[in-house]
């Protein structure tokens, strides 16, 4: 092979590689607008996390806020509500999994795994019934209901659509709902302010 043939062969290889590289860059630049439009818009990103001031929520009161388009229930539970939630035995629960972003995945549904340590009076959970997506009510006259045959408990949430009943920790106790109300990711920024998301 002569030096001229070698130079032509090298030049041809370079042209193939350069053409392929320019074509690849062109394909990426052409596809980028289509890929970029799939990203969430600014309004969605703004709702990725929100801060909530808990100071106005007095003991025994609950508020429902909106996060990522879904209702989130925040309740400042009374001492009795916390005690009732702590006293529940795991074997009595319909769904034994915590379903809590503040605990490890698959942890048992103890009240401690559904709240942040040191702030046990505040329960933060998604206000979406796990049966058909209704919003459970915690302030209706039906707040006293029979959780277990022959006993009555006060507190918790009742889904009026199909009768699902959740205890003061948001765990399903009776009715068609298959799972506990989910606890979203949240953390305390101060003693009276949380960040959800």
N, CA, C and O of each residue as an XYZ file, in Angstrom:
788
protein
N       0.861     -1.167      0.000
C       0.000      0.000      0.000
C       0.904      1.226      0.000
O       1.825      1.349      0.808
N       0.616      2.115     -0.919
C       1.439      3.319     -1.014
C       0.972      4.358     -0.014
O      -0.120      4.256      0.546
N       1.827      5.376      0.208
C       1.467      6.445      1.144
C       0.256      7.215      0.663
O      -0.511      7.720      1.482
N       0.061      7.322     -0.650
C      -1.104      8.021     -1.188
C      -2.379      7.240     -0.872
O      -3.392      7.819     -0.480
N      -2.315      5.900     -1.050
C      -3.480      5.072     -0.722
C      -3.788      5.141      0.767
O      -4.949      5.185      1.175
N      -2.729      5.151      1.572
C      -2.901      5.218      3.024
C      -3.532      6.556      3.436
O      -4.398      6.599      4.310
N      -3.087      7.651      2.795
C      -3.632      8.981      3.096
C      -5.098      9.055      2.695
O      -5.907      9.620      3.431
N      -5.467      8.477      1.503
C      -6.859      8.484      1.057
C      -7.741      7.661      2.013
O      -8.871      8.040      2.321
N      -7.196      6.533      2.467
C      -7.930      5.664      3.389
C      -8.153      6.373      4.730
O      -9.245      6.295      5.293
N      -7.145      7.053      5.237
C      -7.257      7.784      6.506
C      -8.236      8.941      6.372
O      -9.042      9.192      7.268
N      -8.158      9.656      5.226
C      -9.060     10.786      4.995
C     -10.501     10.297      4.907
O     -11.401     10.943      5.443
N     -10.732      9.180      4.246
C     -12.069      8.610      4.103
C     -12.611      8.201      5.484
O     -13.775      8.460      5.788
N     -11.780      7.568      6.315
C     -12.202      7.199      7.676
C     -12.577      8.429      8.472
O     -13.586      8.444      9.177
N     -11.755      9.467      8.356
C     -12.046     10.710      9.078
C     -13.373     11.304      8.616
O     -14.171     11.759      9.436
N     -13.610     11.301      7.304
C     -14.857     11.858      6.771
C     -16.075     11.056      7.253
O     -17.110     11.637      7.577
N     -15.950      9.729      7.297
C     -17.044      8.904      7.807
C     -17.336      9.229      9.270
O     -18.492      9.408      9.656
N     -16.299      9.304     10.067
C     -16.467      9.587     11.510
C     -17.035     10.983     11.712
O     -17.952     11.173     12.511
N     -16.491     11.965     10.990
C     -16.963     13.351     11.132
C     -18.424     13.473     10.689
O     -19.214     14.159     11.338
N     -18.777     12.821      9.603
C     -20.158     12.862      9.112
C     -21.106     12.206     10.112
O     -22.191     12.717     10.388
N     -20.682     11.080     10.642
C     -21.501     10.398     11.657
C     -21.680     11.240     12.908
O     -22.773     11.285     13.473
N     -20.607     11.917     13.352
C     -20.685     12.751     14.553
C     -21.613     13.943     14.330
O     -22.443     14.261     15.180
N     -21.463     14.602     13.171
C     -22.331     15.743     12.858
C     -23.784     15.281     12.753
O     -24.686     15.977     13.218
N     -24.019     14.124     12.152
C     -25.378     13.583     12.051
C     -25.963     13.255     13.418
O     -27.138     13.516     13.676
N     -25.134     12.678     14.301
C     -25.586     12.351     15.664
C     -25.955     13.602     16.444
O     -26.993     13.647     17.105
N     -25.084     14.639     16.365
C     -25.371     15.905     17.056
C     -26.639     16.528     16.491
O     -27.465     17.052     17.238
N     -26.792     16.471     15.173
C     -27.997     17.020     14.541
C     -29.253     16.289     15.000
O     -30.287     16.915     15.232
N     -29.168     14.963     15.131
C     -30.326     14.187     15.589
C     -30.696     14.555     17.024
O     -31.877     14.688     17.346
N     -29.695     14.718     17.884
C     -29.956     15.103     19.281
C     -30.576     16.496     19.332
O     -31.544     16.720     20.059
N     -30.020     17.435     18.563
C     -30.565     18.803     18.559
C     -31.989     18.839     18.000
O     -32.810     19.638     18.450
N     -32.279     17.997     17.044
C     -33.631     17.925     16.490
C     -34.601     17.315     17.500
O     -35.742     17.761     17.616
N     -34.148     16.298     18.227
C     -35.021     15.607     19.182
C     -35.190     16.374     20.492
O     -36.170     16.159     21.204
N     -34.257     17.262     20.822
C     -34.290     17.929     22.122
C     -35.610     18.652     22.421
O     -36.124     18.496     23.529
N     -36.181     19.422     21.513
C     -37.456     20.081     21.831
C     -38.566     19.083     22.194
O     -39.393     19.362     23.062
N     -38.581     17.938     21.539
C     -39.598     16.930     21.838
C     -39.354     16.314     23.214
O     -40.301     16.062     23.959
N     -38.103     16.075     23.548
C     -37.768     15.519     24.868
C     -38.036     16.548     25.953
O     -38.600     16.226     26.999
N     -37.632     17.785     25.701
C     -37.788     18.852     26.694
C     -39.244     19.132     27.034
O     -39.561     19.445     28.181
N     -40.136     19.024     26.051
C     -41.551     19.313     26.316
C     -42.191     18.292     27.239
O     -43.280     18.536     27.757
N     -41.535     17.143     27.461
C     -42.069     16.136     28.369
C     -41.773     16.449     29.836
O     -42.350     15.822     30.725
N     -40.888     17.402     30.102
C     -40.599     17.798     31.483
C     -41.801     18.515     32.076
O     -42.554     19.160     31.346
N     -41.997     18.414     33.404
C     -43.111     19.138     34.018
C     -42.907     20.643     33.908
O     -41.777     21.132     33.926
N     -44.016     21.373     33.793
C     -43.895     22.827     33.686
C     -43.609     23.453     35.053
O     -43.608     22.764     36.073
N     -43.372     24.740     35.060
C     -42.954     25.442     36.271
C     -43.999     25.359     37.378
O     -43.643     25.287     38.554
N     -45.280     25.367     37.024
C     -46.311     25.313     38.063
C     -46.289     23.976     38.799
O     -46.557     23.925     40.000
N     -45.973     22.902     38.091
C     -45.890     21.592     38.729
C     -44.647     21.520     39.614
O     -44.704     21.014     40.735
N     -43.533     22.026     39.108
C     -42.301     22.010     39.896
C     -42.443     22.858     41.162
O     -41.873     22.530     42.203
N     -43.203     23.942     41.064
C     -43.409     24.796     42.233
C     -44.166     24.062     43.332
O     -43.973     24.346     44.515
N     -45.026     23.121     42.952
C     -45.802     22.363     43.932
C     -45.095     21.091     44.395
O     -45.654     20.321     45.176
N     -43.875     20.867     43.921
C     -43.158     19.658     44.295
C     -42.977     19.583     45.804
O     -43.006     18.497     46.383
N     -42.793     20.722     46.436
C     -42.753     20.759     47.898
C     -43.409     22.054     48.367
O     -43.293     23.097     47.724
N     -44.094     21.964     49.491
C     -44.740     23.137     50.074
C     -44.436     23.182     51.557
O     -44.173     22.156     52.186
N     -44.476     24.383     52.105
C     -44.298     24.570     53.541
C     -45.647     24.897     54.155
O     -46.438     25.645     53.581
N     -45.903     24.332     55.327
C     -47.180     24.534     56.010
C     -46.902     24.979     57.434
O     -46.127     24.347     58.152
N     -47.538     26.072     57.837
C     -47.430     26.573     59.206
C     -48.442     25.828     60.068
O     -49.645     25.891     59.814
N     -47.959     25.128     61.082
C     -48.835     24.332     61.945
C     -49.368     25.113     63.141
O     -50.274     24.643     63.829
N     -48.820     26.296     63.398
C     -49.198     27.069     64.589
C     -50.704     27.322     64.693
O     -51.242     27.236     65.797
N     -51.406     27.629     63.607
C     -52.849     27.877     63.732
C     -53.692     26.631     64.013
O     -54.862     26.751     64.377
N     -53.115     25.441     63.849
C     -53.888     24.205     64.032
C     -53.862     23.831     65.516
O     -52.863     23.317     66.020
N     -54.949     24.091     66.190
C     -55.049     23.821     67.630
C     -55.257     22.327     67.879
O     -55.638     21.580     66.978
N     -55.004     21.916     69.093
C     -55.186     20.508     69.463
C     -56.620     20.080     69.172
O     -57.575     20.753     69.560
N     -56.753     18.953     68.486
C     -58.074     18.438     68.122
C     -58.577     18.954     66.794
O     -59.643     18.537     66.341
N     -57.844     19.848     66.156
C     -58.270     20.398     64.868
C     -57.502     19.746     63.726
O     -56.406     19.217     63.909
N     -58.108     19.798     62.547
C     -57.478     19.283     61.337
C     -57.688     20.273     60.208
O     -58.690     20.986     60.170
N     -56.742     20.309     59.295
C     -56.878     21.104     58.079
C     -56.603     20.185     56.904
O     -55.899     19.183     57.026
N     -57.169     20.542     55.774
C     -56.897     19.822     54.541
C     -56.290     20.819     53.577
O     -56.887     21.855     53.285
N     -55.107     20.509     53.084
C     -54.428     21.374     52.124
C     -54.296     20.612     50.810
O     -54.591     19.419     50.744
N     -53.858     21.296     49.786
C     -53.679     20.653     48.489
C     -52.185     20.586     48.182
O     -51.471     21.583     48.286
N     -51.730     19.403     47.806
C     -50.335     19.195     47.420
C     -50.324     18.275     46.218
O     -50.886     17.180     46.259
N     -49.684     18.719     45.143
C     -49.631     17.958     43.891
C     -51.020     17.556     43.404
O     -51.203     16.482     42.830
N     -51.990     18.429     43.639
C     -53.346     18.189     43.165
C     -54.174     17.250     44.021
O     -55.305     16.927     43.656
N     -53.643     16.804     45.150
C     -54.367     15.884     46.033
C     -54.540     16.498     47.416
O     -53.709     17.296     47.850
N     -55.616     16.131     48.113
C     -55.793     16.636     49.472
C     -54.832     15.943     50.451
O     -54.609     14.734     50.374
N     -54.280     16.727     51.357
C     -53.442     16.207     52.432
C     -54.068     16.660     53.745
O     -54.317     17.848     53.950
N     -54.319     15.700     54.628
C     -54.919     15.987     55.921
C     -53.804     16.156     56.945
O     -52.910     15.316     57.046
N     -53.863     17.246     57.702
C     -52.932     17.472     58.808
C     -53.778     17.650     60.052
O     -54.610     18.554     60.117
N     -53.571     16.795     61.038
C     -54.354     16.873     62.276
C     -53.433     16.976     63.466
O     -52.456     16.237     63.585
N     -53.760     17.909     64.350
C     -53.087     18.036     65.634
C     -53.900     17.184     66.605
O     -54.896     17.641     67.165
N     -53.468     15.960     66.792
C     -54.248     14.998     67.566
C     -54.188     15.300     69.061
O     -53.198     15.824     69.572
N     -55.263     14.958     69.736
C     -55.299     15.093     71.184
C     -54.455     13.988     71.807
O     -54.086     13.019     71.143
N     -54.163     14.146     73.064
C     -53.383     13.135     73.767
C     -54.107     11.785     73.724
O     -53.473     10.744     73.552
N     -55.424     11.805     73.879
C     -56.205     10.565     73.843
C     -56.147      9.915     72.469
O     -56.064      8.690     72.376
N     -56.190     10.709     71.399
C     -56.099     10.159     70.047
C     -54.753      9.480     69.812
O     -54.684      8.427     69.178
N     -53.687     10.085     70.324
C     -52.358      9.489     70.193
C     -52.291      8.192     71.003
O     -51.748      7.190     70.536
N     -52.845      8.217     72.220
C     -52.856      7.017     73.061
C     -53.675      5.899     72.414
O     -53.266      4.738     72.427
N     -54.839      6.255     71.845
C     -55.667      5.258     71.157
C     -54.904      4.631     69.986
O     -54.967      3.420     69.773
N     -54.186      5.462     69.232
C     -53.430      4.959     68.085
C     -52.281      4.061     68.538
O     -52.003      3.043     67.904
N     -51.618      4.430     69.621
C     -50.513      3.613     70.156
C     -50.996      2.273     70.693
O     -50.271      1.280     70.640
N     -52.222      2.246     71.211
C     -52.737      1.038     71.864
C     -53.187     -0.044     70.890
O     -53.431     -1.178     71.301
N     -53.302      0.285     69.615
C     -53.775     -0.690     68.630
C     -52.723     -1.775     68.414
O     -51.543     -1.484     68.217
N     -53.165     -3.012     68.455
C     -52.271     -4.145     68.217
C     -52.157     -4.379     66.707
O     -53.143     -4.271     65.978
N     -50.965     -4.694     66.256
C     -50.742     -4.906     64.822
C     -51.622     -6.002     64.243
O     -52.068     -5.904     63.100
N     -51.875     -7.053     65.031
C     -52.700     -8.155     64.519
C     -54.159     -7.744     64.321
O     -54.911     -8.453     63.653
N     -54.572     -6.602     64.896
C     -55.937     -6.111     64.718
C     -56.097     -5.263     63.454
O     -57.213     -4.889     63.092
N     -54.991     -4.962     62.790
C     -55.045     -4.075     61.629
C     -55.353     -4.845     60.351
O     -54.854     -5.949     60.133
N     -56.179     -4.244     59.521
C     -56.518     -4.827     58.227
C     -55.312     -4.770     57.285
O     -55.062     -5.707     56.527
N     -54.567     -3.657     57.341
C     -53.350     -3.486     56.534
C     -52.178     -3.311     57.503
O     -52.074     -2.264     58.143
N     -51.299     -4.297     57.630
C     -50.221     -4.227     58.614
C     -49.008     -3.401     58.182
O     -48.046     -3.290     58.943
N     -49.032     -2.812     56.967
C     -47.887     -2.058     56.450
C     -48.116     -0.564     56.677
O     -49.212     -0.054     56.446
N     -47.067      0.134     57.134
C     -47.181      1.555     57.496
C     -47.570      2.444     56.320
O     -48.315      3.406     56.511
N     -47.094      2.156     55.118
C     -47.337      2.984     53.932
C     -46.994      4.439     54.215
O     -47.779      5.351     53.953
N     -45.801      4.625     54.755
C     -45.380      5.934     55.225
C     -44.023      6.301     54.642
O     -43.073      5.522     54.715
N     -43.943      7.492     54.064
C     -42.677      7.973     53.517
C     -41.728      8.444     54.616
O     -40.564      8.730     54.336
N     -42.203      8.530     55.866
C     -41.318      8.910     56.973
C     -40.771      7.679     57.681
O     -40.074      7.807     58.688
N     -41.074      6.494     57.175
C     -40.548      5.230     57.698
C     -39.946      4.459     56.532
O     -40.049      4.872     55.377
N     -39.320      3.337     56.851
C     -38.762      2.498     55.794
C     -39.888      1.748     55.093
O     -40.914      1.439     55.700
N     -39.690      1.462     53.823
C     -40.698      0.728     53.056
C     -40.920     -0.647     53.685
O     -39.971     -1.377     53.969
N     -42.181     -0.980     53.894
C     -42.532     -2.280     54.453
C     -42.559     -2.322     55.968
O     -42.881     -3.365     56.537
N     -42.227     -1.210     56.657
C     -42.284     -1.190     58.120
C     -43.711     -1.436     58.596
O     -44.666     -1.124     57.885
N     -43.860     -1.994     59.797
C     -45.210     -2.257     60.311
C     -45.980     -0.961     60.562
O     -45.389      0.103     60.745
N     -47.302     -1.072     60.567
C     -48.186      0.092     60.669
C     -48.387      0.564     62.096
O     -49.516      0.848     62.498
N     -47.320      0.652     62.865
C     -47.436      1.236     64.198
C     -47.648      2.737     64.032
O     -47.306      3.313     63.000
N     -48.213      3.357     65.055
C     -48.404      4.805     64.990
C     -47.052      5.502     64.874
O     -46.940      6.508     64.174
N     -46.032      4.989     65.544
C     -44.694      5.594     65.521
C     -44.110      5.619     64.113
O     -43.322      6.510     63.797
N     -44.475      4.667     63.262
C     -43.970      4.630     61.885
C     -44.766      5.525     60.942
O     -44.438      5.622     59.760
N     -45.803      6.178     61.449
C     -46.627      7.046     60.605
C     -46.502      8.511     60.983
O     -47.156      9.363     60.382
N     -45.668      8.816     61.974
C     -45.458     10.195     62.422
C     -43.964     10.447     62.568
O     -43.159      9.517     62.501
N     -43.599     11.709     62.768
C     -42.200     12.067     63.005
C     -41.964     12.079     64.510
O     -42.718     12.691     65.267
N     -40.903     11.390     64.930
C     -40.587     11.287     66.355
C     -40.416     12.688     66.968
O     -39.768     13.563     66.393
N     -41.011     12.866     68.135
C     -40.979     14.154     68.815
C     -42.161     15.040     68.469
O     -42.404     16.052     69.126
N     -42.896     14.654     67.434
C     -44.073     15.418     66.985
C     -45.235     14.455     66.765
O     -45.961     14.555     65.776
N     -45.399     13.522     67.701
C     -46.387     12.450     67.547
C     -47.822     12.949     67.475
O     -48.698     12.252     66.963
N     -48.067     14.157     67.988
C     -49.436     14.676     67.966
C     -49.878     15.051     66.549
O     -51.077     15.099     66.277
N     -48.936     15.317     65.645
C     -49.310     15.699     64.281
C     -49.279     14.478     63.367
O     -48.259     13.802     63.237
N     -50.419     14.216     62.740
C     -50.496     13.173     61.712
C     -50.674     13.897     60.380
O     -51.533     14.770     60.251
N     -49.866     13.533     59.402
C     -49.914     14.116     58.062
C     -50.111     12.957     57.099
O     -49.284     12.047     57.046
N     -51.197     12.981     56.340
C     -51.468     11.864     55.435
C     -52.294     12.323     54.243
O     -52.970     13.350     54.284
N     -52.219     11.543     53.198
C     -52.984     11.836     51.995
C     -54.470     11.638     52.311
O     -54.853     10.633     52.910
N     -55.282     12.576     51.916
C     -56.718     12.502     52.174
C     -57.460     11.839     51.031
O     -58.455     12.370     50.537
N     -56.975     10.676     50.609
C     -57.577      9.956     49.492
C     -57.852      8.524     49.948
O     -56.926      7.764     50.231
N     -59.129      8.169     50.014
C     -59.504      6.815     50.428
C     -58.879      5.809     49.477
O     -58.896      6.000     48.261
N     -58.330      4.746     50.031
C     -57.633      3.755     49.204
C     -58.589      2.785     48.517
O     -58.154      1.859     47.832
N     -59.884      2.995     48.698
C     -60.850      2.143     48.006
C     -61.113      2.680     46.608
O     -60.744      2.050     45.617
N     -61.758      3.855     46.526
C     -62.065      4.426     45.215
C     -61.658      5.886     45.081
O     -62.104      6.566     44.156
N     -60.823      6.378     45.985
C     -60.289      7.726     45.850
C     -61.149      8.844     46.380
O     -60.912     10.003     46.039
N     -62.151      8.545     47.210
C     -62.969      9.598     47.823
C     -62.139     10.306     48.898
O     -61.034      9.872     49.221
N     -62.673     11.389     49.442
C     -61.980     12.114     50.508
C     -62.655     11.773     51.838
O     -63.803     12.160     52.057
N     -61.964     11.059     52.727
C     -62.541     10.708     54.029
C     -62.788     11.951     54.882
O     -62.057     12.937     54.793
N     -63.824     11.886     55.706
C     -64.225     13.001     56.563
C     -63.854     12.692     58.006
O     -64.175     11.624     58.528
N     -63.184     13.628     58.634
C     -62.822     13.462     60.040
C     -63.620     14.369     60.954
O     -63.394     14.380     62.164
N     -64.538     15.122     60.402
C     -65.281     16.081     61.215
C     -66.785     15.872     61.147
O     -67.551     16.789     61.443
N     -67.213     14.692     60.765
C     -68.646     14.439     60.646
C     -69.200     13.910     61.969
O     -68.429     13.557     62.862
N     -70.531     13.849     62.107
C     -71.132     13.284     63.312
C     -70.795     11.805     63.467
O     -70.996     11.237     64.541
N     -70.284     11.175     62.408
C     -69.967      9.752     62.453
C     -68.566      9.494     63.011
O     -67.979      8.444     62.751
N     -68.029     10.446     63.775
C     -66.678     10.269     64.292
C     -66.621      9.166     65.336
O     -65.541      8.663     65.645
N     -67.762      8.786     65.881
C     -67.762      7.647     66.802
C     -68.349      6.465     66.060
O     -69.493      6.505     65.609
N     -67.561      5.421     65.938
C     -68.017      4.274     65.174
C     -67.434      3.007     65.783
O     -66.474      3.047     66.552
N     -68.033      1.897     65.422
C     -67.581      0.609     65.949
C     -66.437      0.105     65.090
O     -66.637     -0.280     63.939
N     -65.229      0.110     65.657
C     -64.075     -0.408     64.927
C     -64.042     -1.922     64.984
O     -63.754     -2.588     63.990
N     -64.333     -2.446     66.128
C     -64.340     -3.882     66.329
C     -65.690     -4.190     66.951
O     -66.182     -3.410     67.766
N     -66.293     -5.301     66.589
C     -67.622     -5.635     67.105
C     -67.692     -5.419     68.617
O     -66.863     -5.928     69.371
N     -68.681     -4.666     69.035
C     -68.930     -4.480     70.459
C     -68.136     -3.367     71.109
O     -68.353     -3.079     72.286
N     -67.212     -2.719     70.381
C     -66.460     -1.619     70.986
C     -66.637     -0.381     70.137
O     -66.850     -0.475     68.928
N     -66.552      0.760     70.755
C     -66.654      2.016     70.019
C     -65.405      2.838     70.280
O     -64.918      2.899     71.408
N     -64.897      3.458     69.254
C     -63.739      4.336     69.367
C     -64.142      5.693     68.822
O     -64.962      5.789     67.909
N     -63.566      6.729     69.381
C     -63.845      8.070     68.895
C     -62.643      8.554     68.112
O     -61.501      8.298     68.494
N     -62.893      9.240     67.036
C     -61.814      9.798     66.245
C     -61.616      9.031     64.969
O     -62.286      8.031     64.709
N     -60.692      9.511     64.180
C     -60.414      8.860     62.919
C     -61.172      9.499     61.778
O     -61.687     10.612     61.892
N     -61.230      8.776     60.677
C     -61.837      9.283     59.463
C     -62.811      8.264     58.910
O     -62.604      7.054     59.003
N     -63.886      8.791     58.328
C     -64.938      7.962     57.771
C     -65.124      8.361     56.321
O     -65.285      9.544     56.022
N     -65.106      7.398     55.417
C     -65.359      7.672     54.003
C     -66.832      7.373     53.737
O     -67.229      6.207     53.740
N     -67.650      8.402     53.508
C     -69.091      8.197     53.380
C     -69.520      7.442     52.127
O     -70.637      6.928     52.080
N     -68.676      7.363     51.127
C     -69.078      6.703     49.874
C     -69.371      5.223     50.067
O     -70.413      4.732     49.633
N     -68.452      4.509     50.719
C     -68.637      3.070     50.869
C     -68.377      2.589     52.290
O     -68.314      1.384     52.536
N     -68.226      3.522     53.229
C     -68.156      3.154     54.636
C     -66.797      2.746     55.177
O     -66.734      2.126     56.239
N     -65.713      3.067     54.492
C     -64.389      2.750     55.031
C     -64.121      3.616     56.260
O     -64.428      4.808     56.276
N     -63.544      2.995     57.284
C     -63.268      3.692     58.540
C     -61.784      3.583     58.864
O     -61.210      2.494     58.871
N     -61.176      4.734     59.133
C     -59.756      4.815     59.453
C     -59.613      5.309     60.892
O     -60.404      6.135     61.346
N     -58.612      4.808     61.605
C     -58.428      5.224     62.999
C     -57.677      6.556     63.081
O     -57.437      7.204     62.062
N     -57.310      6.959     64.302
C     -56.669      8.256     64.510
C     -55.262      8.321     63.933
O     -54.635      9.380     63.951
N     -54.765      7.213     63.426
C     -53.471      7.185     62.759
C     -53.631      7.008     61.249
O     -52.642      6.877     60.529
N     -54.887      7.004     60.769
C     -55.148      6.860     59.342
C     -55.022      5.439     58.830
O     -54.831      5.224     57.633
N     -55.125      4.466     59.724
C     -55.038      3.057     59.322
C     -56.444      2.507     59.098
O     -57.357      2.767     59.882
N     -56.606      1.751     58.027
C     -57.925      1.195     57.707
C     -58.292      0.166     58.781
O     -57.507     -0.720     59.119
N     -59.519      0.317     59.306
C     -59.971     -0.594     60.352
C     -61.208     -1.363     59.940
O     -61.423     -2.488     60.390
N     -62.031     -0.759     59.078
C     -63.286     -1.402     58.698
C     -63.725     -0.848     57.353
O     -63.499      0.325     57.055
N     -64.353     -1.691     56.541
C     -64.848     -1.234     55.247
C     -64.040     -1.809     54.101
O     -63.125     -2.606     54.313
N     -64.382     -1.402     52.882
C     -63.777     -2.020     51.701
C     -62.374     -1.531     51.345
O     -61.708     -2.164     50.526
N     -61.905     -0.438     51.925
C     -60.578      0.073     51.567
C     -59.504     -0.962     51.905
O     -59.507     -1.512     53.007
N     -58.589     -1.233     50.974
C     -57.600     -2.282     51.209
C     -56.348     -1.831     51.958
O     -55.648     -2.662     52.536
N     -56.051     -0.511     51.959
C     -54.793     -0.037     52.523
C     -54.995      1.162     53.437
O     -56.018      1.844     53.384
N     -53.994      1.400     54.276
C     -53.967      2.584     55.133
C     -53.822      3.832     54.267
O     -53.337      3.764     53.137
N     -54.251      4.981     54.814
C     -54.020      6.243     54.117
C     -52.512      6.465     54.059
O     -51.820      6.294     55.063
N     -52.003      6.844     52.898
C     -50.556      7.011     52.716
C     -50.059      8.268     53.425
O     -50.747      9.287     53.469
N     -48.855      8.176     53.974
C     -48.188      9.324     54.595
C     -47.174      9.851     53.588
O     -46.262      9.120     53.201
N     -47.313     11.120     53.150
C     -46.385     11.657     52.149
C     -45.026     11.967     52.785
O     -44.913     11.990     54.011
N     -44.004     12.202     51.975
C     -42.719     12.604     52.555
C     -42.853     14.006     53.156
O     -43.274     14.942     52.477
N     -42.498     14.140     54.410
C     -42.516     15.458     55.046
C     -41.496     15.496     56.167
O     -41.076     14.463     56.689
N     -41.106     16.717     56.528
C     -40.164     16.897     57.637
C     -40.478     18.201     58.342
O     -41.053     19.121     57.760
N     -40.091     18.263     59.602
C     -40.275     19.471     60.387
C     -39.102     20.400     60.148
O     -37.948     20.018     60.346
N     -39.399     21.635     59.718
C     -38.366     22.668     59.555
C     -38.135     23.375     60.881
O     -37.005     23.707     61.238
N     -39.243     23.601     61.614
C     -39.205     24.141     62.979
C     -40.275     23.365     63.739
O     -40.921     22.480     63.178
N     -40.460     23.695     65.014
C     -41.503     23.017     65.792
C     -42.905     23.306     65.278
O     -43.843     22.568     65.581
N     -43.054     24.370     64.504
C     -44.388     24.724     64.021
C     -44.475     24.860     62.510
O     -45.422     25.459     62.001
N     -43.510     24.317     61.786
C     -43.558     24.407     60.321
C     -43.017     23.106     59.725
O     -41.977     22.592     60.138
N     -43.765     22.588     58.731
C     -43.318     21.388     58.040
C     -43.144     21.684     56.549
O     -43.704     22.637     56.007
N     -42.356     20.838     55.922
C     -42.225     20.857     54.466
C     -42.689     19.514     53.959
O     -42.179     18.470     54.366
N     -43.663     19.549     53.066
C     -44.180     18.329     52.446
C     -43.553     18.228     51.052
O     -43.574     19.178     50.269
N     -43.005     17.069     50.773
C     -42.367     16.854     49.479
C     -40.881     17.035     49.506
O     -40.222     16.883     48.478
